[in-house]
Amino acid sequence: MEDFDEMLSSLTVQETAGGIRRYRNTVSIVCPACGEPFDDLVVCEDEFNSLELSMPLDLCTTTHDGQVVLFTHKP
């Protein structure tokens, strides 16, 4: 993903804990995987991460610099 750092600079940091960084998409940037605006971007920094979801979400995925990147979409 060529413009990853530029994308991150447009998002709002929501959480940084437990090897996960979560950003809120408040400016309706589109997901590079599906082309629809995403709700949150989650970067998994550790080799193993566990996500506890409080609601059903559609997920799109990619990697950047060896880290898993998740784009969440509320159905």
mmCIF file of the N, C-alpha and C atoms, coordinates in Angstrom:
data_MODEL
# 
_entry.id   MODEL 
# 
loop_
_atom_site.group_PDB 
_atom_site.id 
_atom_site.type_symbol 
_atom_site.label_atom_id 
_atom_site.label_alt_id 
_atom_site.label_comp_id 
_atom_site.label_asym_id 
_atom_site.label_entity_id 
_atom_site.label_seq_id 
_atom_site.pdbx_PDB_ins_code 
_atom_site.Cartn_x 
_atom_site.Cartn_y 
_atom_site.Cartn_z 
_atom_site.occupancy 
_atom_site.B_iso_or_equiv 
_atom_site.pdbx_formal_charge 
_atom_site.auth_seq_id 
_atom_site.auth_comp_id 
_atom_site.auth_asym_id 
_atom_site.auth_atom_id 
_atom_site.pdbx_PDB_model_num 
ATOM 1   N N  . MET A 1 1  ? 0.851   -1.165  0.000  1.00 0.00 ? 1  MET A N  1 
ATOM 2   C CA . MET A 1 1  ? 0.000   0.000   0.000  1.00 0.00 ? 1  MET A CA 1 
ATOM 3   C C  . MET A 1 1  ? 0.905   1.239   0.000  1.00 0.00 ? 1  MET A C  1 
ATOM 4   N N  . GLU A 1 2  ? 0.925   1.930   -1.106 1.00 0.00 ? 2  GLU A N  1 
ATOM 5   C CA . GLU A 1 2  ? 1.856   3.032   -1.296 1.00 0.00 ? 2  GLU A CA 1 
ATOM 6   C C  . GLU A 1 2  ? 1.577   4.233   -0.397 1.00 0.00 ? 2  GLU A C  1 
ATOM 7   N N  . ASP A 1 3  ? 0.323   4.597   -0.196 1.00 0.00 ? 3  ASP A N  1 
ATOM 8   C CA . ASP A 1 3  ? -0.025  5.809   0.538  1.00 0.00 ? 3  ASP A CA 1 
ATOM 9   C C  . ASP A 1 3  ? -0.449  5.523   1.984  1.00 0.00 ? 3  ASP A C  1 
ATOM 10  N N  . PHE A 1 4  ? 0.077   4.452   2.569  1.00 0.00 ? 4  PHE A N  1 
ATOM 11  C CA . PHE A 1 4  ? -0.346  4.041   3.908  1.00 0.00 ? 4  PHE A CA 1 
ATOM 12  C C  . PHE A 1 4  ? -0.095  5.127   4.952  1.00 0.00 ? 4  PHE A C  1 
ATOM 13  N N  . ASP A 1 5  ? 1.105   5.687   4.973  1.00 0.00 ? 5  ASP A N  1 
ATOM 14  C CA . ASP A 1 5  ? 1.428   6.710   5.970  1.00 0.00 ? 5  ASP A CA 1 
ATOM 15  C C  . ASP A 1 5  ? 0.568   7.956   5.785  1.00 0.00 ? 5  ASP A C  1 
ATOM 16  N N  . GLU A 1 6  ? 0.284   8.308   4.547  1.00 0.00 ? 6  GLU A N  1 
ATOM 17  C CA . GLU A 1 6  ? -0.600  9.443   4.269  1.00 0.00 ? 6  GLU A CA 1 
ATOM 18  C C  . GLU A 1 6  ? -2.016  9.155   4.771  1.00 0.00 ? 6  GLU A C  1 
ATOM 19  N N  . MET A 1 7  ? -2.475  7.899   4.573  1.00 0.00 ? 7  MET A N  1 
ATOM 20  C CA . MET A 1 7  ? -3.801  7.509   5.059  1.00 0.00 ? 7  MET A CA 1 
ATOM 21  C C  . MET A 1 7  ? -3.854  7.619   6.579  1.00 0.00 ? 7  MET A C  1 
ATOM 22  N N  . LEU A 1 8  ? -2.832  7.098   7.267  1.00 0.00 ? 8  LEU A N  1 
ATOM 23  C CA . LEU A 1 8  ? -2.812  7.151   8.734  1.00 0.00 ? 8  LEU A CA 1 
ATOM 24  C C  . LEU A 1 8  ? -2.863  8.585   9.249  1.00 0.00 ? 8  LEU A C  1 
ATOM 25  N N  . SER A 1 9  ? -2.209  9.495   8.557  1.00 0.00 ? 9  SER A N  1 
ATOM 26  C CA . SER A 1 9  ? -2.199  10.883  9.009  1.00 0.00 ? 9  SER A CA 1 
ATOM 27  C C  . SER A 1 9  ? -3.574  11.544  8.909  1.00 0.00 ? 9  SER A C  1 
ATOM 28  N N  . SER A 1 10 ? -4.478  10.961  8.123  1.00 0.00 ? 10 SER A N  1 
ATOM 29  C CA . SER A 1 10 ? -5.837  11.495  7.980  1.00 0.00 ? 10 SER A CA 1 
ATOM 30  C C  . SER A 1 10 ? -6.823  10.870  8.960  1.00 0.00 ? 10 SER A C  1 
ATOM 31  N N  . LEU A 1 11 ? -6.398  9.837   9.681  1.00 0.00 ? 11 LEU A N  1 
ATOM 32  C CA . LEU A 1 11 ? -7.280  9.121   10.611 1.00 0.00 ? 11 LEU A CA 1 
ATOM 33  C C  . LEU A 1 11 ? -7.055  9.606   12.039 1.00 0.00 ? 11 LEU A C  1 
ATOM 34  N N  . THR A 1 12 ? -8.011  9.322   12.922 1.00 0.00 ? 12 THR A N  1 
ATOM 35  C CA . THR A 1 12 ? -7.946  9.715   14.325 1.00 0.00 ? 12 THR A CA 1 
ATOM 36  C C  . THR A 1 12 ? -7.555  8.511   15.176 1.00 0.00 ? 12 THR A C  1 
ATOM 37  N N  . VAL A 1 13 ? -6.474  8.624   15.934 1.00 0.00 ? 13 VAL A N  1 
ATOM 38  C CA . VAL A 1 13 ? -6.032  7.535   16.813 1.00 0.00 ? 13 VAL A CA 1 
ATOM 39  C C  . VAL A 1 13 ? -7.087  7.315   17.895 1.00 0.00 ? 13 VAL A C  1 
ATOM 40  N N  . GLN A 1 14 ? -7.528  6.069   18.051 1.00 0.00 ? 14 GLN A N  1 
ATOM 41  C CA . GLN A 1 14 ? -8.520  5.716   19.066 1.00 0.00 ? 14 GLN A CA 1 
ATOM 42  C C  . GLN A 1 14 ? -7.926  4.901   20.203 1.00 0.00 ? 14 GLN A C  1 
ATOM 43  N N  . GLU A 1 15 ? -6.953  4.045   19.878 1.00 0.00 ? 15 GLU A N  1 
ATOM 44  C CA . GLU A 1 15 ? -6.432  3.137   20.893 1.00 0.00 ? 15 GLU A CA 1 
ATOM 45  C C  . GLU A 1 15 ? -5.055  2.643   20.476 1.00 0.00 ? 15 GLU A C  1 
ATOM 46  N N  . THR A 1 16 ? -4.160  2.550   21.452 1.00 0.00 ? 16 THR A N  1 
ATOM 47  C CA . THR A 1 16 ? -2.852  1.939   21.252 1.00 0.00 ? 16 THR A CA 1 
ATOM 48  C C  . THR A 1 16 ? -2.569  1.106   22.487 1.00 0.00 ? 16 THR A C  1 
ATOM 49  N N  . ALA A 1 17 ? -2.768  -0.208  22.369 1.00 0.00 ? 17 ALA A N  1 
ATOM 50  C CA . ALA A 1 17 ? -2.568  -1.080  23.526 1.00 0.00 ? 17 ALA A CA 1 
ATOM 51  C C  . ALA A 1 17 ? -2.469  -2.532  23.071 1.00 0.00 ? 17 ALA A C  1 
ATOM 52  N N  . GLY A 1 18 ? -1.696  -3.319  23.807 1.00 0.00 ? 18 GLY A N  1 
ATOM 53  C CA . GLY A 1 18 ? -1.639  -4.752  23.570 1.00 0.00 ? 18 GLY A CA 1 
ATOM 54  C C  . GLY A 1 18 ? -1.206  -5.150  22.169 1.00 0.00 ? 18 GLY A C  1 
ATOM 55  N N  . GLY A 1 19 ? -0.308  -4.376  21.562 1.00 0.00 ? 19 GLY A N  1 
ATOM 56  C CA . GLY A 1 19 ? 0.180   -4.717  20.236 1.00 0.00 ? 19 GLY A CA 1 
ATOM 57  C C  . GLY A 1 19 ? -0.763  -4.351  19.110 1.00 0.00 ? 19 GLY A C  1 
ATOM 58  N N  . ILE A 1 20 ? -1.774  -3.541  19.419 1.00 0.00 ? 20 ILE A N  1 
ATOM 59  C CA . ILE A 1 20 ? -2.762  -3.133  18.423 1.00 0.00 ? 20 ILE A CA 1 
ATOM 60  C C  . ILE A 1 20 ? -2.892  -1.611  18.433 1.00 0.00 ? 20 ILE A C  1 
ATOM 61  N N  . ARG A 1 21 ? -2.929  -1.027  17.238 1.00 0.00 ? 21 ARG A N  1 
ATOM 62  C CA . ARG A 1 21 ? -3.246  0.393   17.095 1.00 0.00 ? 21 ARG A CA 1 
ATOM 63  C C  . ARG A 1 21 ? -4.555  0.481   16.319 1.00 0.00 ? 21 ARG A C  1 
ATOM 64  N N  . ARG A 1 22 ? -5.497  1.277   16.824 1.00 0.00 ? 22 ARG A N  1 
ATOM 65  C CA . ARG A 1 22 ? -6.795  1.418   16.160 1.00 0.00 ? 22 ARG A CA 1 
ATOM 66  C C  . ARG A 1 22 ? -7.035  2.876   15.830 1.00 0.00 ? 22 ARG A C  1 
ATOM 67  N N  . TYR A 1 23 ? -7.447  3.111   14.596 1.00 0.00 ? 23 TYR A N  1 
ATOM 68  C CA . TYR A 1 23 ? -7.713  4.452   14.093 1.00 0.00 ? 23 TYR A CA 1 
ATOM 69  C C  . TYR A 1 23 ? -9.155  4.545   13.620 1.00 0.00 ? 23 TYR A C  1 
ATOM 70  N N  . ARG A 1 24 ? -9.819  5.662   13.888 1.00 0.00 ? 24 ARG A N  1 
ATOM 71  C CA . ARG A 1 24 ? -11.194 5.928   13.434 1.00 0.00 ? 24 ARG A CA 1 
ATOM 72  C C  . ARG A 1 24 ? -11.128 6.712   12.130 1.00 0.00 ? 24 ARG A C  1 
ATOM 73  N N  . ASN A 1 25 ? -11.940 6.296   11.167 1.00 0.00 ? 25 ASN A N  1 
ATOM 74  C CA . ASN A 1 25 ? -12.023 6.969   9.873  1.00 0.00 ? 25 ASN A CA 1 
ATOM 75  C C  . ASN A 1 25 ? -13.137 8.009   9.946  1.00 0.00 ? 25 ASN A C  1 
ATOM 76  N N  . THR A 1 26 ? -12.784 9.239   10.258 1.00 0.00 ? 26 THR A N  1 
ATOM 77  C CA . THR A 1 26 ? -13.777 10.306  10.402 1.00 0.00 ? 26 THR A CA 1 
ATOM 78  C C  . THR A 1 26 ? -13.938 11.124  9.119  1.00 0.00 ? 26 THR A C  1 
ATOM 79  N N  . VAL A 1 27 ? -13.160 10.788  8.083  1.00 0.00 ? 27 VAL A N  1 
ATOM 80  C CA . VAL A 1 27 ? -13.201 11.564  6.840  1.00 0.00 ? 27 VAL A CA 1 
ATOM 81  C C  . VAL A 1 27 ? -13.621 10.724  5.636  1.00 0.00 ? 27 VAL A C  1 
ATOM 82  N N  . SER A 1 28 ? -14.170 9.536   5.879  1.00 0.00 ? 28 SER A N  1 
ATOM 83  C CA . SER A 1 28 ? -14.712 8.651   4.830  1.00 0.00 ? 28 SER A CA 1 
ATOM 84  C C  . SER A 1 28 ? -13.704 8.241   3.760  1.00 0.00 ? 28 SER A C  1 
ATOM 85  N N  . ILE A 1 29 ? -12.486 7.911   4.184  1.00 0.00 ? 29 ILE A N  1 
ATOM 86  C CA . ILE A 1 29 ? -11.500 7.359   3.260  1.00 0.00 ? 29 ILE A CA 1 
ATOM 87  C C  . ILE A 1 29 ? -11.989 5.976   2.838  1.00 0.00 ? 29 ILE A C  1 
ATOM 88  N N  . VAL A 1 30 ? -11.796 5.627   1.567  1.00 0.00 ? 30 VAL A N  1 
ATOM 89  C CA . VAL A 1 30 ? -12.272 4.325   1.093  1.00 0.00 ? 30 VAL A CA 1 
ATOM 90  C C  . VAL A 1 30 ? -11.247 3.237   1.369  1.00 0.00 ? 30 VAL A C  1 
ATOM 91  N N  . CYS A 1 31 ? -11.752 2.055   1.593  1.00 0.00 ? 31 CYS A N  1 
ATOM 92  C CA . CYS A 1 31 ? -10.947 0.861   1.834  1.00 0.00 ? 31 CYS A CA 1 
ATOM 93  C C  . CYS A 1 31 ? -10.251 0.463   0.525  1.00 0.00 ? 31 CYS A C  1 
ATOM 94  N N  . PRO A 1 32 ? -8.943  0.206   0.566  1.00 0.00 ? 32 PRO A N  1 
ATOM 95  C CA . PRO A 1 32 ? -8.246  -0.179  -0.658 1.00 0.00 ? 32 PRO A CA 1 
ATOM 96  C C  . PRO A 1 32 ? -8.654  -1.557  -1.177 1.00 0.00 ? 32 PRO A C  1 
ATOM 97  N N  . ALA A 1 33 ? -9.252  -2.382  -0.320 1.00 0.00 ? 33 ALA A N  1 
ATOM 98  C CA . ALA A 1 33 ? -9.646  -3.730  -0.737 1.00 0.00 ? 33 ALA A CA 1 
ATOM 99  C C  . ALA A 1 33 ? -10.989 -3.748  -1.444 1.00 0.00 ? 33 ALA A C  1 
ATOM 100 N N  . CYS A 1 34 ? -11.988 -3.016  -0.900 1.00 0.00 ? 34 CYS A N  1 
ATOM 101 C CA . CYS A 1 34 ? -13.342 -3.110  -1.454 1.00 0.00 ? 34 CYS A CA 1 
ATOM 102 C C  . CYS A 1 34 ? -13.854 -1.811  -2.071 1.00 0.00 ? 34 CYS A C  1 
ATOM 103 N N  . GLY A 1 35 ? -13.168 -0.690  -1.804 1.00 0.00 ? 35 GLY A N  1 
ATOM 104 C CA . GLY A 1 35 ? -13.575 0.576   -2.389 1.00 0.00 ? 35 GLY A CA 1 
ATOM 105 C C  . GLY A 1 35 ? -14.692 1.299   -1.666 1.00 0.00 ? 35 GLY A C  1 
ATOM 106 N N  . GLU A 1 36 ? -15.133 0.771   -0.524 1.00 0.00 ? 36 GLU A N  1 
ATOM 107 C CA . GLU A 1 36 ? -16.170 1.406   0.293  1.00 0.00 ? 36 GLU A CA 1 
ATOM 108 C C  . GLU A 1 36 ? -15.507 2.086   1.492  1.00 0.00 ? 36 GLU A C  1 
ATOM 109 N N  . PRO A 1 37 ? -16.078 3.179   2.015  1.00 0.00 ? 37 PRO A N  1 
ATOM 110 C CA . PRO A 1 37 ? -15.508 3.793   3.229  1.00 0.00 ? 37 PRO A CA 1 
ATOM 111 C C  . PRO A 1 37 ? -15.501 2.787   4.387  1.00 0.00 ? 37 PRO A C  1 
ATOM 112 N N  . PHE A 1 38 ? -14.425 2.785   5.151  1.00 0.00 ? 38 PHE A N  1 
ATOM 113 C CA . PHE A 1 38 ? -14.320 1.887   6.298  1.00 0.00 ? 38 PHE A CA 1 
ATOM 114 C C  . PHE A 1 38 ? -14.561 2.675   7.574  1.00 0.00 ? 38 PHE A C  1 
ATOM 115 N N  . ASP A 1 39 ? -14.850 1.957   8.667  1.00 0.00 ? 39 ASP A N  1 
ATOM 116 C CA . ASP A 1 39 ? -15.106 2.593   9.965  1.00 0.00 ? 39 ASP A CA 1 
ATOM 117 C C  . ASP A 1 39 ? -13.822 2.764   10.765 1.00 0.00 ? 39 ASP A C  1 
ATOM 118 N N  . ASP A 1 40 ? -13.075 1.682   10.918 1.00 0.00 ? 40 ASP A N  1 
ATOM 119 C CA . ASP A 1 40 ? -11.833 1.696   11.687 1.00 0.00 ? 40 ASP A CA 1 
ATOM 120 C C  . ASP A 1 40 ? -10.741 0.986   10.912 1.00 0.00 ? 40 ASP A C  1 
ATOM 121 N N  . LEU A 1 41 ? -9.498  1.377   11.177 1.00 0.00 ? 41 LEU A N  1 
ATOM 122 C CA . LEU A 1 41 ? -8.331  0.685   10.661 1.00 0.00 ? 41 LEU A CA 1 
ATOM 123 C C  . LEU A 1 41 ? -7.592  0.148   11.878 1.00 0.00 ? 41 LEU A C  1 
ATOM 124 N N  . VAL A 1 42 ? -7.276  -1.140  11.877 1.00 0.00 ? 42 VAL A N  1 
ATOM 125 C CA . VAL A 1 42 ? -6.586  -1.775  12.998 1.00 0.00 ? 42 VAL A CA 1 
ATOM 126 C C  . VAL A 1 42 ? -5.264  -2.318  12.487 1.00 0.00 ? 42 VAL A C  1 
ATOM 127 N N  . VAL A 1 43 ? -4.171  -1.921  13.141 1.00 0.00 ? 43 VAL A N  1 
ATOM 128 C CA . VAL A 1 43 ? -2.841  -2.407  12.794 1.00 0.00 ? 43 VAL A CA 1 
ATOM 129 C C  . VAL A 1 43 ? -2.395  -3.356  13.899 1.00 0.00 ? 43 VAL A C  1 
ATOM 130 N N  . CYS A 1 44 ? -2.098  -4.608  13.527 1.00 0.00 ? 44 CYS A N  1 
ATOM 131 C CA . CYS A 1 44 ? -1.622  -5.615  14.483 1.00 0.00 ? 44 CYS A CA 1 
ATOM 132 C C  . CYS A 1 44 ? -0.099  -5.611  14.434 1.00 0.00 ? 44 CYS A C  1 
ATOM 133 N N  . GLU A 1 45 ? 0.516   -5.125  15.509 1.00 0.00 ? 45 GLU A N  1 
ATOM 134 C CA . GLU A 1 45 ? 1.964   -4.932  15.527 1.00 0.00 ? 45 GLU A CA 1 
ATOM 135 C C  . GLU A 1 45 ? 2.742   -6.167  15.969 1.00 0.00 ? 45 GLU A C  1 
ATOM 136 N N  . ASP A 1 46 ? 2.130   -7.030  16.761 1.00 0.00 ? 46 ASP A N  1 
ATOM 137 C CA . ASP A 1 46 ? 2.819   -8.215  17.270 1.00 0.00 ? 46 ASP A CA 1 
ATOM 138 C C  . ASP A 1 46 ? 2.591   -9.403  16.341 1.00 0.00 ? 46 ASP A C  1 
ATOM 139 N N  . GLU A 1 47 ? 3.414   -10.433 16.516 1.00 0.00 ? 47 GLU A N  1 
ATOM 140 C CA . GLU A 1 47 ? 3.271   -11.629 15.682 1.00 0.00 ? 47 GLU A CA 1 
ATOM 141 C C  . GLU A 1 47 ? 1.917   -12.297 15.904 1.00 0.00 ? 47 GLU A C  1 
ATOM 142 N N  . PHE A 1 48 ? 1.451   -12.302 17.158 1.00 0.00 ? 48 PHE A N  1 
ATOM 143 C CA . PHE A 1 48 ? 0.154   -12.878 17.498 1.00 0.00 ? 48 PHE A CA 1 
ATOM 144 C C  . PHE A 1 48 ? -0.680  -11.815 18.203 1.00 0.00 ? 48 PHE A C  1 
ATOM 145 N N  . ASN A 1 49 ? -1.907  -11.656 17.780 1.00 0.00 ? 49 ASN A N  1 
ATOM 146 C CA . ASN A 1 49 ? -2.832  -10.727 18.419 1.00 0.00 ? 49 ASN A CA 1 
ATOM 147 C C  . ASN A 1 49 ? -4.182  -11.390 18.550 1.00 0.00 ? 49 ASN A C  1 
ATOM 148 N N  . SER A 1 50 ? -4.933  -10.970 19.548 1.00 0.00 ? 50 SER A N  1 
ATOM 149 C CA . SER A 1 50 ? -6.287  -11.456 19.746 1.00 0.00 ? 50 SER A CA 1 
ATOM 150 C C  . SER A 1 50 ? -7.220  -10.255 19.716 1.00 0.00 ? 50 SER A C  1 
ATOM 151 N N  . LEU A 1 51 ? -8.280  -10.366 18.941 1.00 0.00 ? 51 LEU A N  1 
ATOM 152 C CA . LEU A 1 51 ? -9.256  -9.289  18.849 1.00 0.00 ? 51 LEU A CA 1 
ATOM 153 C C  . LEU A 1 51 ? -10.568 -9.751  19.459 1.00 0.00 ? 51 LEU A C  1 
ATOM 154 N N  . GLU A 1 52 ? -11.124 -8.947  20.346 1.00 0.00 ? 52 GLU A N  1 
ATOM 155 C CA . GLU A 1 52 ? -12.419 -9.237  20.930 1.00 0.00 ? 52 GLU A CA 1 
ATOM 156 C C  . GLU A 1 52 ? -13.413 -8.249  20.345 1.00 0.00 ? 52 GLU A C  1 
ATOM 157 N N  . LEU A 1 53 ? -14.293 -8.746  19.508 1.00 0.00 ? 53 LEU A N  1 
ATOM 158 C CA . LEU A 1 53 ? -15.249 -7.881  18.822 1.00 0.00 ? 53 LEU A CA 1 
ATOM 159 C C  . LEU A 1 53 ? -16.544 -7.792  19.624 1.00 0.00 ? 53 LEU A C  1 
ATOM 160 N N  . SER A 1 54 ? -17.020 -6.569  19.811 1.00 0.00 ? 54 SER A N  1 
ATOM 161 C CA . SER A 1 54 ? -18.246 -6.363  20.575 1.00 0.00 ? 54 SER A CA 1 
ATOM 162 C C  . SER A 1 54 ? -19.481 -6.348  19.684 1.00 0.00 ? 54 SER A C  1 
ATOM 163 N N  . MET A 1 55 ? -19.272 -6.403  18.358 1.00 0.00 ? 55 MET A N  1 
ATOM 164 C CA . MET A 1 55 ? -20.385 -6.407  17.412 1.00 0.00 ? 55 MET A CA 1 
ATOM 165 C C  . MET A 1 55 ? -19.928 -7.099  16.135 1.00 0.00 ? 55 MET A C  1 
ATOM 166 N N  . PRO A 1 56 ? -20.873 -7.578  15.338 1.00 0.00 ? 56 PRO A N  1 
ATOM 167 C CA . PRO A 1 56 ? -20.493 -8.183  14.055 1.00 0.00 ? 56 PRO A CA 1 
ATOM 168 C C  . PRO A 1 56 ? -19.913 -7.116  13.124 1.00 0.00 ? 56 PRO A C  1 
ATOM 169 N N  . LEU A 1 57 ? -18.819 -7.450  12.468 1.00 0.00 ? 57 LEU A N  1 
ATOM 170 C CA . LEU A 1 57 ? -18.163 -6.534  11.536 1.00 0.00 ? 57 LEU A CA 1 
ATOM 171 C C  . LEU A 1 57 ? -17.753 -7.288  10.281 1.00 0.00 ? 57 LEU A C  1 
ATOM 172 N N  . ASP A 1 58 ? -17.799 -6.611  9.148  1.00 0.00 ? 58 ASP A N  1 
ATOM 173 C CA . ASP A 1 58 ? -17.176 -7.124  7.937  1.00 0.00 ? 58 ASP A CA 1 
ATOM 174 C C  . ASP A 1 58 ? -15.738 -6.635  7.966  1.00 0.00 ? 58 ASP A C  1 
ATOM 175 N N  . LEU A 1 59 ? -14.804 -7.485  7.548  1.00 0.00 ? 59 LEU A N  1 
ATOM 176 C CA . LEU A 1 59 ? -13.391 -7.139  7.580  1.00 0.00 ? 59 LEU A CA 1 
ATOM 177 C C  . LEU A 1 59 ? -12.762 -7.266  6.204  1.00 0.00 ? 59 LEU A C  1 
ATOM 178 N N  . CYS A 1 60 ? -11.907 -6.315  5.861  1.00 0.00 ? 60 CYS A N  1 
ATOM 179 C CA . CYS A 1 60 ? -11.022 -6.402  4.714  1.00 0.00 ? 60 CYS A CA 1 
ATOM 180 C C  . CYS A 1 60 ? -9.608  -6.401  5.289  1.00 0.00 ? 60 CYS A C  1 
ATOM 181 N N  . THR A 1 61 ? -8.678  -7.104  4.655  1.00 0.00 ? 61 THR A N  1 
ATOM 182 C CA . THR A 1 61 ? -7.330  -7.206  5.208  1.00 0.00 ? 61 THR A CA 1 
ATOM 183 C C  . THR A 1 61 ? -6.262  -6.913  4.164  1.00 0.00 ? 61 THR A C  1 
ATOM 184 N N  . THR A 1 62 ? -5.103  -6.532  4.667  1.00 0.00 ? 62 THR A N  1 
ATOM 185 C CA . THR A 1 62 ? -3.892  -6.390  3.864  1.00 0.00 ? 62 THR A CA 1 
ATOM 186 C C  . THR A 1 62 ? -2.714  -6.459  4.826  1.00 0.00 ? 62 THR A C  1 
ATOM 187 N N  . THR A 1 63 ? -1.522  -6.297  4.317  1.00 0.00 ? 63 THR A N  1 
ATOM 188 C CA . THR A 1 63 ? -0.338  -6.187  5.167  1.00 0.00 ? 63 THR A CA 1 
ATOM 189 C C  . THR A 1 63 ? 0.435   -4.946  4.746  1.00 0.00 ? 63 THR A C  1 
ATOM 190 N N  . HIS A 1 64 ? 1.182   -4.395  5.697  1.00 0.00 ? 64 HIS A N  1 
ATOM 191 C CA . HIS A 1 64 ? 2.053   -3.253  5.421  1.00 0.00 ? 64 HIS A CA 1 
ATOM 192 C C  . HIS A 1 64 ? 3.278   -3.370  6.316  1.00 0.00 ? 64 HIS A C  1 
ATOM 193 N N  . ASP A 1 65 ? 4.446   -3.392  5.727  1.00 0.00 ? 65 ASP A N  1 
ATOM 194 C CA . ASP A 1 65 ? 5.704   -3.537  6.472  1.00 0.00 ? 65 ASP A CA 1 
ATOM 195 C C  . ASP A 1 65 ? 5.669   -4.720  7.429  1.00 0.00 ? 65 ASP A C  1 
ATOM 196 N N  . GLY A 1 66 ? 5.107   -5.840  7.002  1.00 0.00 ? 66 GLY A N  1 
ATOM 197 C CA . GLY A 1 66 ? 5.070   -7.050  7.817  1.00 0.00 ? 66 GLY A CA 1 
ATOM 198 C C  . GLY A 1 66 ? 4.007   -7.053  8.899  1.00 0.00 ? 66 GLY A C  1 
ATOM 199 N N  . GLN A 1 67 ? 3.152   -6.039  8.939  1.00 0.00 ? 67 GLN A N  1 
ATOM 200 C CA . GLN A 1 67 ? 2.085   -5.978  9.939  1.00 0.00 ? 67 GLN A CA 1 
ATOM 201 C C  . GLN A 1 67 ? 0.738   -6.219  9.259  1.00 0.00 ? 67 GLN A C  1 
ATOM 202 N N  . VAL A 1 68 ? -0.131  -6.929  9.953  1.00 0.00 ? 68 VAL A N  1 
ATOM 203 C CA . VAL A 1 68 ? -1.479  -7.155  9.442  1.00 0.00 ? 68 VAL A CA 1 
ATOM 204 C C  . VAL A 1 68 ? -2.296  -5.895  9.652  1.00 0.00 ? 68 VAL A C  1 
ATOM 205 N N  . VAL A 1 69 ? -3.036  -5.494  8.631  1.00 0.00 ? 69 VAL A N  1 
ATOM 206 C CA . VAL A 1 69 ? -3.889  -4.313  8.689  1.00 0.00 ? 69 VAL A CA 1 
ATOM 207 C C  . VAL A 1 69 ? -5.326  -4.742  8.394  1.00 0.00 ? 69 VAL A C  1 
ATOM 208 N N  . LEU A 1 70 ? -6.243  -4.387  9.282  1.00 0.00 ? 70 LEU A N  1 
ATOM 209 C CA . LEU A 1 70 ? -7.660  -4.728  9.124  1.00 0.00 ? 70 LEU A CA 1 
ATOM 210 C C  . LEU A 1 70 ? -8.459  -3.450  8.906  1.00 0.00 ? 70 LEU A C  1 
ATOM 211 N N  . PHE A 1 71 ? -9.368  -3.501  7.961  1.00 0.00 ? 71 PHE A N  1 
ATOM 212 C CA . PHE A 1 71 ? -10.313 -2.400  7.734  1.00 0.00 ? 71 PHE A CA 1 
ATOM 213 C C  . PHE A 1 71 ? -11.677 -2.929  8.153  1.00 0.00 ? 71 PHE A C  1 
ATOM 214 N N  . THR A 1 72 ? -12.324 -2.276  9.144  1.00 0.00 ? 72 THR A N  1 
ATOM 215 C CA . THR A 1 72 ? -13.609 -2.758  9.630  1.00 0.00 ? 72 THR A CA 1 
ATOM 216 C C  . THR A 1 72 ? -14.742 -2.002  8.958  1.00 0.00 ? 72 THR A C  1 
ATOM 217 N N  . HIS A 1 73 ? -15.820 -2.733  8.718  1.00 0.00 ? 73 HIS A N  1 
ATOM 218 C CA . HIS A 1 73 ? -17.034 -2.166  8.125  1.00 0.00 ? 73 HIS A CA 1 
ATOM 219 C C  . HIS A 1 73 ? -18.224 -2.652  8.954  1.00 0.00 ? 73 HIS A C  1 
ATOM 220 N N  . LYS A 1 74 ? -19.002 -1.736  9.489  1.00 0.00 ? 74 LYS A N  1 
ATOM 221 C CA . LYS A 1 74 ? -20.216 -2.143  10.205 1.00 0.00 ? 74 LYS A CA 1 
ATOM 222 C C  . LYS A 1 74 ? -21.269 -2.498  9.165  1.00 0.00 ? 74 LYS A C  1 
ATOM 223 N N  . PRO A 1 75 ? -21.881 -3.688  9.294  1.00 0.00 ? 75 PRO A N  1 
ATOM 224 C CA . PRO A 1 75 ? -22.897 -4.099  8.306  1.00 0.00 ? 75 PRO A CA 1 
ATOM 225 C C  . PRO A 1 75 ? -24.146 -3.240  8.354  1.00 0.00 ? 75 PRO A C  1 
# 
